Amino acid sequence: MRLKFPQFFVVLLMIGSLTLGGCTGSTTSSNSSPTATTTSATTSAQTVSETVSESIPGTKGLPRLEGKATVVMTVKRGEVVNPQSITIEIDGTNAPITAGNFVDLVQKGVYDGLAFHRVVREPQPFVVQGGDPQGKDPKFPENRLGTGGFIDPKTGNERRIPLEIKPKGAKEPIYSKTITEKPVLQHKQGAIAMARSQPTDSASAQFYFPLADLSFLDGNYAVFGNVTKGFEVVNKIEQGDRIVSAKVTQGAENLKTAP
């Protein structure tokens, strides 16, 4: 299903200020752009060479996915007794840095136990968003979720990744800027993409699933995969539902981590 937004509304979405903050209602939030602030890894991960990590500005030391991987995310929904699973194909071929960051965080257990803090279905199906690591703390206020990123224990700082979008027909992605060309990975229903705040290189851990085709976000946010099984689970997620676990089931050997 493709959303048909009035032109003026789309323009407001694209040029409006991107403010930080969580949502307090599960389906009453406005359809603004996806925003966010800016345990042990698998032993099968290999090391990124210094020449590769330095060839793209802003990516030195970041994990990289060279190929594809499969992540199975198990979700506990409301009063549903049994957790339900979502299978996601992570595309490191077309978004190696974004995909590598996500797979690395999955391997570290960062997403286990986190809540989906933003769900927007009205007035049009929009997104299901989660992945704020601050949600690990049960005492953290729910209305402030959506403002946090992954704090790298090696540096004590928030890990941020550059905006990474590969135009159709291009050999390599474009980094750190939005594009007007049609990207290879698009905001189709069931895609997975990184949330960020206004600076292009502010994505960290938060992600979202588009609930409909959202072409007006293409070229502005980094899509890095697609739900291949269990979109019906995504489509029923409510604010406050939690990720029980996220596991890499295939392609872990494609993750290359920095020394």
VOBA-1610 file (N, C-alpha, C; in pm, whole numbers, padded with zeros to 5 digits, always signed):
BEGIN
Met+00085-00119+00000Met+00000+00000+00000Met+00088+00123+00000Arg+00062+00217-00085Arg+00141+00340-00094Arg+00060+00456-00038Leu+00121+00531+00053Leu+00053+00644+00111Leu+00043+00758+00011Lys-00067+00830+00016Lys-00086+00945-00070Lys-00100+01068+00018Phe+00013+01134+00047Phe+00013+01252+00132Phe-00009+01377+00047Pro-00086+01473+00098Pro-00094+01602+00028Pro+00046+01659+00013Gln+00068+01728-00099Gln+00202+01776-00130Gln+00257+01867-00021Phe+00172+01954+00032Phe+00222+02047+00133Phe+00263+01972+00258Phe+00195+01863+00289Phe+00227+01785+00408Phe+00362+01715+00391Val+00386+01662+00272Val+00513+01598+00244Val+00627+01698+00258Val+00606+01820+00204Val+00709+01922+00214Val+00739+01953+00360Leu+00636+01966+00442Leu+00657+01993+00584Leu+00735+01880+00649Leu+00705+01757+00609Leu+00777+01642+00663Leu+00924+01649+00629Met+00953+01690+00507Met+01091+01687+00460Met+01175+01800+00516Ile+01116+01918+00535Ile+01197+02033+00576Ile+01173+02075+00720Gly+01075+02010+00786Gly+01048+02045+00925Gly+01164+02008+01014Ser+01176+02079+01127Ser+01285+02047+01220Ser+01262+01911+01280Leu+01372+01837+01298Leu+01367+01703+01355Leu+01403+01714+01502Thr+01304+01704+01589Thr+01329+01719+01731Thr+01341+01583+01796Leu+01412+01580+01909Leu+01431+01457+01983Leu+01319+01441+02082Gly+01294+01313+02117Gly+01195+01287+02220Gly+01111+01168+02187Gly+01063+01101+02290Gly+00979+00984+02271Gly+00835+01024+02256Cys+00750+00924+02225Cys+00607+00947+02208Cys+00535+00890+02328Thr+00432+00958+02373Thr+00359+00913+02490Thr+00233+00838+02457Gly+00190+00842+02332Gly+00071+00768+02293Gly+00104+00670+02184Ser+00037+00553+02182Ser+00078+00447+02091Ser+00041+00474+01948Thr-00068+00545+01922Thr-00107+00567+01784Thr-00150+00709+01756Thr-00119+00800+01845Thr-00169+00936+01828Thr-00062+01033+01782Ser+00059+00986+01767Ser+00166+01076+01727Ser+00151+01119+01583Ser+00201+01238+01551Ser+00193+01285+01414Ser+00291+01211+01326Asn+00267+01207+01198Asn+00352+01136+01103Asn+00474+01220+01067Ser+00556+01250+01167Ser+00680+01322+01141Ser+00788+01222+01103Ser+00903+01274+01061Ser+01010+01187+01018Ser+01061+01102+01133Pro+01112+00980+01105Pro+01168+00897+01211Pro+01288+00966+01273Thr+01287+00985+01406Thr+01394+01058+01469Thr+01452+00981+01585Ala+01574+01014+01618Ala+01644+00957+01732Ala+01765+01044+01759Thr+01823+01041+01879Thr+01952+01101+01902Thr+02058+01009+01846Thr+02103+01153+01851Thr+02212+01074+01811Thr+02273+01002+01933Thr+02698-00710+02579Thr+02751-00840+02621Thr+02862-00886+02530Ser+02893-00988+02472Ser+03011-01018+02391Ser+02974-01043+02248Ala+03060-01005+02152Ala+03035-01025+02010Ala+03070-01167+01970Thr+03015-01209+01855Thr+03041-01343+01806Thr+03189-01365+01776Thr+03237-01487+01801Thr+03376-01518+01775Thr+03404-01538+01628Ser+03297-01547+01546Ser+03317-01567+01403Ser+03346-01437+01329Ala+03327-01323+01396Ala+03353-01194+01331Ala+03501-01180+01300Gln+03531-01124+01183Gln+03668-01103+01142Gln+03705-00956+01160Thr+03825-00922+01125Thr+03876-00787+01149Thr+03877-00705+01022Val+03831-00580+01032Val+03836-00487+00920Val+03979-00436+00905Ser+04031-00435+00785Ser+04165-00381+00764Ser+04161-00229+00777Glu+04273-00171+00818Glu+04279-00026+00834Glu+04254+00046+00701Thr+04297-00013+00590Thr+04279+00053+00461Thr+04132+00059+00423Val+04058-00047+00456Val+03914-00046+00426Val+03842+00054+00515Ser+03872+00050+00645Ser+03800+00136+00739Ser+03831+00284+00717Glu+03947+00316+00663Glu+03982+00456+00642Glu+03943+00507+00505Ser+03899+00418+00415Ser+03868+00460+00279Ser+03741+00542+00271Ile+03653+00530+00372Ile+03529+00605+00377Ile+03533+00695+00500Pro+03533+00827+00484Pro+03541+00917+00598Pro+03433+00888+00702Gly+03472+00884+00827Gly+03377+00865+00936Gly+03346+00721+00968Thr+03412+00626+00902Thr+03379+00485+00925Thr+03491+00407+00992Lys+03604+00471+01018Lys+03714+00400+01083Lys+03670+00345+01217Gly+03696+00216+01237Gly+03660+00152+01363Gly+03518+00098+01369Leu+03437+00124+01267Leu+03300+00075+01267Leu+03292-00066+01209Pro+03202-00149+01262Pro+03184-00282+01202Pro+03124-00270+01063Arg+03146-00374+00984Arg+03103-00374+00844Arg+03049-00512+00810Leu+02937-00516+00738Leu+02881-00644+00693Leu+02909-00659+00545Glu+02991-00757+00511Glu+03028-00780+00372Glu+02946-00895+00316Gly+02826-00864+00270Gly+02732-00965+00224Gly+02601-00949+00299Lys+02531-01059+00317Lys+02401-01053+00385Lys+02401-01138+00512Ala+02306-01109+00598Ala+02287-01184+00721Ala+02138-01192+00750Thr+02101-01289+00831Thr+01963-01304+00873Thr+01953-01286+01023Val+01862-01201+01067Val+01837-01178+01209Val+01694-01220+01241Val+01678-01300+01344Val+01545-01336+01393Val+01520-01259+01522Met+01420-01174+01520Met+01383-01092+01634Met+01257-01150+01696Thr+01265-01183+01824Thr+01150-01237+01896Thr+01086-01127+01978Val+00955-01112+01964Val+00884-00999+02023Val+00774-01048+02116Lys+00762-00985+02232Lys+00652-01012+02325Lys+00549-00902+02308Arg+00429-00941+02263Arg+00325-00842+02235Arg+00217-00846+02343Gly+00207-00740+02419Gly+00097-00722+02513Gly+00065-00844+02596Glu-00060-00888+02585Glu-00107-01002+02663Glu-00089-01135+02589Val-00031-01131+02469Val-00007-01255+02396Val+00093-01338+02474Val+00059-01463+02502Val+00140-01546+02591Val+00274-01580+02530Asn+00273-01629+02407Asn+00396-01675+02344Asn+00461-01565+02261Pro+00592-01545+02278Pro+00662-01449+02192Pro+00650-01489+02045Gln+00652-01390+01957Gln+00640-01413+01813Gln+00765-01363+01743Ser+00798-01425+01631Ser+00926-01394+01567Ser+00909-01318+01436Ile+01011-01238+01408Ile+01022-01160+01285Ile+01158-01196+01223Thr+01158-01237+01098Thr+01283-01269+01029Thr+01320-01154+00937Ile+01444-01106+00950Ile+01488-00988+00877Ile+01614-01021+00798Glu+01612-00992+00668Glu+01733-01004+00587Glu+01808-00872+00593Ile+01932-00876+00641Ile+02015-00757+00656Ile+02108-00748+00536Asp+02106-00635+00465Asp+02173-00622+00336Asp+02304-00543+00348Gly+02412-00617+00373Gly+02542-00554+00378Gly+02603-00531+00241Thr+02542-00588+00140Thr+02591-00566+00004Thr+02569-00421-00038Asn+02453-00367-00003Asn+02418-00230-00044Asn+02428-00128+00068Ala+02443-00173+00192Ala+02457-00081+00306Ala+02551-00143+00409Pro+02679-00161+00375Pro+02769-00238+00460Pro+02792-00180+00600Ile+02800-00049+00612Ile+02826+00012+00743Ile+02700+00009+00830Thr+02587+00047+00772Thr+02461+00048+00846Thr+02424-00094+00889Ala+02436-00188+00796Ala+02406-00328+00826Ala+02503-00384+00929Gly+02632-00350+00914Gly+02731-00399+01008Gly+02707-00348+01149Asn+02670-00222+01161Asn+02637-00165+01291Asn+02522-00241+01356Phe+02416-00266+01280Phe+02299-00335+01336Phe+02334-00477+01378Val+02401-00552+01291Val+02436-00690+01323Val+02529-00695+01445Asp+02623-00603+01452Asp+02712-00597+01567Asp+02634-00573+01697Leu+02537-00482+01693Leu+02457-00455+01813Leu+02370-00575+01849Val+02321-00645+01748Val+02247-00769+01775Val+02337-00869+01846Gln+02459-00886+01793Gln+02553-00981+01853Gln+02589-00943+01997Lys+02590-00816+02026Lys+02623-00769+02160Lys+02503-00779+02255Gly+02385-00815+02206Gly+02267-00825+02290Gly+02204-00691+02324Val+02240-00587+02249Val+02192-00452+02280Val+02040-00443+02272Tyr+01980-00513+02178Tyr+01835-00499+02156Tyr+01750-00587+02248Asp+01812-00684+02312Asp+01736-00776+02397Asp+01671-00700+02513Gly+01540-00711+02525Gly+01466-00648+02633Gly+01419-00506+02607Leu+01455-00449+02491Leu+01416-00310+02463Leu+01272-00300+02414Ala+01213-00184+02438Ala+01073-00160+02400Ala+01063-00092+02264Phe+00950-00114+02198Phe+00912-00032+02083Phe+00845+00093+02141His+00913+00205+02130His+00868+00326+02199His+00783+00417+02111Arg+00776+00388+01982Arg+00699+00474+01893Arg+00625+00389+01790Val+00494+00399+01789Val+00411+00328+01690Val+00310+00428+01636Val+00315+00450+01505Val+00226+00548+01442Val+00146+00479+01332Arg+00015+00470+01354Arg-00074+00412+01253Arg-00183+00509+01207Glu-00201+00616+01278Glu-00305+00713+01247Glu-00242+00851+01229Pro-00289+00929+01133Pro-00403+00905+01044Pro-00371+00811+00928Gln-00242+00775+00910Gln-00201+00682+00806Gln-00100+00587+00867Pro-00093+00463+00821Pro+00013+00373+00868Pro+00150+00435+00839Phe+00236+00440+00941Phe+00364+00507+00925Phe+00479+00415+00969Val+00516+00414+01097Val+00630+00333+01139Val+00608+00268+01276Val+00685+00161+01297Val+00706+00103+01430Val+00854+00122+01460Gln+00886+00192+01568Gln+01024+00229+01598Gln+01066+00179+01735Gly+01191+00131+01745Gly+01245+00082+01872Gly+01395+00091+01870Gly+01458+00028+01971Gly+01603+00020+01974Gly+01675+00123+02057Asp+01605+00194+02146Asp+01672+00290+02234Asp+01732+00213+02351Pro+01866+00206+02361Pro+01929+00128+02468Pro+01896+00176+02609Gln+01848+00298+02623Gln+01811+00346+02756Gln+01699+00263+02817Gly+01625+00191+02731Gly+01515+00108+02778Gly+01559-00012+02858Lys+01691-00041+02863Lys+01742-00150+02946Lys+01715-00124+03093Asp+01713+00004+03128Asp+01690+00043+03267Asp+01540+00048+03292Pro+01487-00042+03376Pro+01342-00044+03399Pro+01289+00083+03464Lys+01378+00162+03523Lys+01336+00286+03587Lys+01341+00406+03493Phe+01392+00384+03370Phe+01401+00496+03278Phe+01261+00536+03232Pro+01227+00666+03237Pro+01091+00710+03200Pro+01056+00674+03055Glu+00941+00611+03037Glu+00900+00570+02904Glu+00884+00688+02809Asn+00842+00803+02863Asn+00820+00918+02775Asn+00949+00983+02728Arg+01064+00933+02777Arg+01192+00986+02730Arg+01262+00889+02635Leu+01203+00772+02613Leu+01261+00680+02517Leu+01254+00742+02378Gly+01357+00716+02299Gly+01368+00778+02167Gly+01475+00884+02163Thr+01548+00900+02276Thr+01651+01003+02282Thr+01791+00946+02298Gly+01805+00812+02297Gly+01933+00753+02327Gly+01996+00673+02215Gly+02127+00648+02228Gly+02201+00567+02133Gly+02289+00468+02207Phe+02367+00391+02131Phe+02455+00290+02188Phe+02583+00354+02237Ile+02613+00337+02365Ile+02738+00386+02423Ile+02843+00276+02410Asp+02945+00305+02332Asp+03050+00208+02309Asp+03135+00197+02436Pro+03141+00076+02498Pro+03217+00064+02623Pro+03367+00087+02603Lys+03417+00073+02480Lys+03560+00095+02454Lys+03597+00242+02464Thr+03504+00329+02425Thr+03533+00472+02421Thr+03456+00553+02524Gly+03345+00496+02572Gly+03258+00570+02662Gly+03172+00671+02591Asn+03179+00673+02457Asn+03102+00767+02377Asn+02994+00695+02297Glu+02897+00773+02251Glu+02793+00716+02168Glu+02848+00683+02029Arg+02825+00560+01985Arg+02865+00523+01849Arg+02764+00580+01752Arg+02813+00657+01657Arg+02727+00710+01551Arg+02780+00665+01417Ile+02689+00644+01324Ile+02730+00597+01192Ile+02687+00699+01086Pro+02763+00709+00979Pro+02727+00806+00874Pro+02603+00762+00797Leu+02527+00858+00750Leu+02416+00827+00660Leu+02473+00757+00537Glu+02416+00643+00501Glu+02470+00558+00395Glu+02356+00519+00300Ile+02358+00572+00179Ile+02252+00543+00082Ile+02316+00516-00054Lys+02280+00406-00114Lys+02335+00369-00245Lys+02232+00396-00354Pro+02261+00489-00445Pro+02168+00516-00556Pro+02163+00397-00652Lys+02051+00382-00718Lys+02041+00279-00821Lys+02146+00303-00929Gly+02213+00196-00968Gly+02313+00206-01073Gly+02451+00244-01025Ala+02465+00284-00899Ala+02595+00323-00845Ala+02672+00200-00797Lys+02804+00210-00800Lys+02887+00100-00753Lys+02901+00100-00602Glu+02899+00219-00542Glu+02919+00233-00399Glu+02813+00326-00340Pro+02786+00312-00209Pro+02694+00405-00143Pro+02752+00546-00135Ile+02665+00642-00116Ile+02703+00780-00087Ile+02691+00800+00063Tyr+02786+00870+00122Tyr+02790+00885+00267Tyr+02771+01031+00311Ser+02706+01044+00426Ser+02699+01170+00500Ser+02617+01279+00432Lys+02536+01243+00333Lys+02447+01343+00275Lys+02325+01274+00213Thr+02215+01348+00210Thr+02094+01296+00149Thr+02108+01300-00003Ile+02026+01222-00072Ile+02034+01217-00218Ile+01894+01237-00277Thr+01891+01277-00402Thr+01763+01291-00473Thr+01738+01174-00569Glu+01845+01097-00599Glu+01829+00981-00684Glu+01751+00871-00611Lys+01691+00781-00686Lys+01620+00668-00626Lys+01721+00570-00571Pro+01711+00534-00444Pro+01809+00442-00387Pro+01778+00295-00420Val+01879+00212-00406Val+01860+00068-00424Val+01764+00014-00318Leu+01791+00050-00192Leu+01708+00006-00080Leu+01607+00115-00048Gln+01480+00084-00066Gln+01376+00184-00054Gln+01284+00158+00066His+01209+00260+00102His+01116+00251+00213His+00986+00181+00170Lys+00999+00054+00139Lys+00883-00027+00110Lys+00824-00081+00240Gln+00699-00118+00238Gln+00637-00180+00355Gln+00720-00301+00398Gly+00759-00304+00526Gly+00837-00416+00576Gly+00986-00399+00567Ala+01034-00285+00517Ala+01178-00257+00520Ala+01220-00231+00664Ile+01350-00224+00687Ile+01403-00180+00817Ile+01506-00072+00789Ala+01500+00037+00866Ala+01586+00153+00842Ala+01630+00212+00975Met+01733+00297+00968Met+01787+00361+01088Met+01722+00496+01113Ala+01680+00516+01237Ala+01630+00647+01279Ala+01750+00737+01310Arg+01731+00866+01294Arg+01837+00962+01326Arg+01774+01096+01359Ser+01856+01187+01414Ser+01810+01323+01436Ser+01850+01407+01315Gln+01846+01538+01326Gln+01866+01623+01209Gln+02003+01607+01144Pro+02113+01599+01220Pro+02243+01578+01154Pro+02244+01446+01076Thr+02298+01446+00958Thr+02291+01326+00874Thr+02364+01207+00936Asp+02470+01234+01014Asp+02550+01125+01069Asp+02521+01101+01217Ser+02393+01099+01253Ser+02354+01088+01394Ser+02286+00956+01428Ala+02272+00863+01331Ala+02212+00733+01362Ala+02303+00656+01455Ser+02243+00576+01545Ser+02323+00499+01639Ser+02267+00357+01654Ala+02155+00343+01724Ala+02098+00211+01751Ala+01951+00200+01713Gln+01880+00312+01715Gln+01736+00307+01693Gln+01703+00276+01546Phe+01602+00195+01527Phe+01560+00151+01394Phe+01409+00159+01384Tyr+01357+00147+01261Tyr+01212+00146+01243Tyr+01173+00059+01125Phe+01050+00009+01132Phe+00989-00066+01023Phe+00881+00022+00959Pro+00888+00056+00831Pro+00776+00124+00765Pro+00654+00032+00759Leu+00539+00087+00793Leu+00414+00010+00789Leu+00344+00024+00655Ala+00400+00103+00567Ala+00347+00124+00432Ala+00463+00170+00345Asp+00440+00181+00216Asp+00544+00236+00128Asp+00557+00386+00157Leu+00677+00428+00196Leu+00701+00567+00237Leu+00809+00627+00148Ser+00779+00644+00023Ser+00880+00686-00074Ser+00935+00825-00044Phe+00861+00910+00029Phe+00910+01044+00058Phe+01027+01042+00156Leu+01054+00926+00219Leu+01170+00913+00306Leu+01294+00862+00232Asp+01273+00812+00109Asp+01386+00760+00032Asp+01489+00869+00007Gly+01615+00833+00024Gly+01723+00928+00003Gly+01753+01014+00124Asn+01673+01001+00230Asn+01692+01082+00350Asn+01727+00998+00473Tyr+01689+00872+00472Tyr+01718+00780+00582Tyr+01770+00650+00523Ala+01853+00580+00600Ala+01922+00462+00549Ala+01844+00334+00573Val+01792+00277+00467Val+01733+00144+00472Val+01846+00043+00463Phe+01837-00067+00540Phe+01946-00164+00538Phe+01899-00309+00537Gly+01770-00330+00511Gly+01720-00467+00507Gly+01570-00473+00488Asn+01516-00593+00506Asn+01375-00614+00479Asn+01324-00733+00559Val+01202-00722+00608Val+01136-00833+00676Val+01097-00938+00572Thr+01145-01059+00590Thr+01113-01167+00496Thr+01007-01261+00551Lys+00986-01257+00682Lys+00884-01342+00744Lys+00839-01277+00874Gly+00709-01274+00897Gly+00658-01220+01022Gly+00615-01075+01017Phe+00589-01021+00897Phe+00544-00882+00893Phe+00409-00866+00963Glu+00330-00974+00966Glu+00203-00966+01038Glu+00226-00939+01186Val+00341-00983+01239Val+00376-00953+01377Val+00410-00805+01391Val+00492-00754+01300Val+00527-00612+01299Val+00400-00528+01294Asn+00306-00569+01213Asn+00185-00491+01188Asn+00092-00486+01310Lys+00121-00571+01410Lys+00037-00573+01531Lys+00110-00519+01654Ile+00235-00480+01637Ile+00311-00427+01751Ile+00247-00298+01803Glu+00239-00287+01934Glu+00190-00166+01999Glu+00302-00105+02081Gln+00289+00024+02109Gln+00389+00090+02192Gln+00399+00019+02326Gly+00521-00008+02369Gly+00543-00078+02495Gly+00574-00225+02478Asp+00538-00284+02363Asp+00578-00422+02336Asp+00730-00428+02333Arg+00785-00546+02367Arg+00930-00555+02383Arg+00995-00662+02296Ile+01122-00637+02267Ile+01204-00736+02198Ile+01257-00832+02304Val+01217-00958+02297Val+01268-01057+02390Val+01414-01086+02358Ser+01441-01108+02231Ser+01578-01134+02188Ser+01591-01107+02039Ala+01715-01082+01996Ala+01748-01070+01854Ala+01874-01152+01832Lys+01870-01243+01735Lys+01982-01334+01711Lys+02016-01338+01563Val+02146-01344+01533Val+02191-01366+01396Val+02188-01517+01371Thr+02106-01558+01276Thr+02093-01701+01247Thr+02170-01745+01123Gln+02202-01650+01036Gln+02283-01678+00918Gln+02368-01556+00885Gly+02486-01581+00830Gly+02569-01471+00781Gly+02656-01404+00886Ala+02668-01461+01005Ala+02752-01399+01108Ala+02897-01387+01064Glu+02939-01479+00978Glu+03077-01476+00930Glu+03105-01356+00839Asn+02999-01290+00793Asn+03016-01174+00705Asn+03041-01045+00783Leu+03029-01052+00915Leu+03052-00933+00997Leu+03202-00917+01023Lys+03253-00801+00986Lys+03394-00769+01007Lys+03401-00657+01110Thr+03469-00684+01220Thr+03476-00583+01326Thr+03614-00521+01331Ala+03620-00398+01380Ala+03747-00327+01390Ala+03829-00386+01503Pro+03961-00380+01493Pro+04047-00433+01599Pro+04035-00353+01727
//
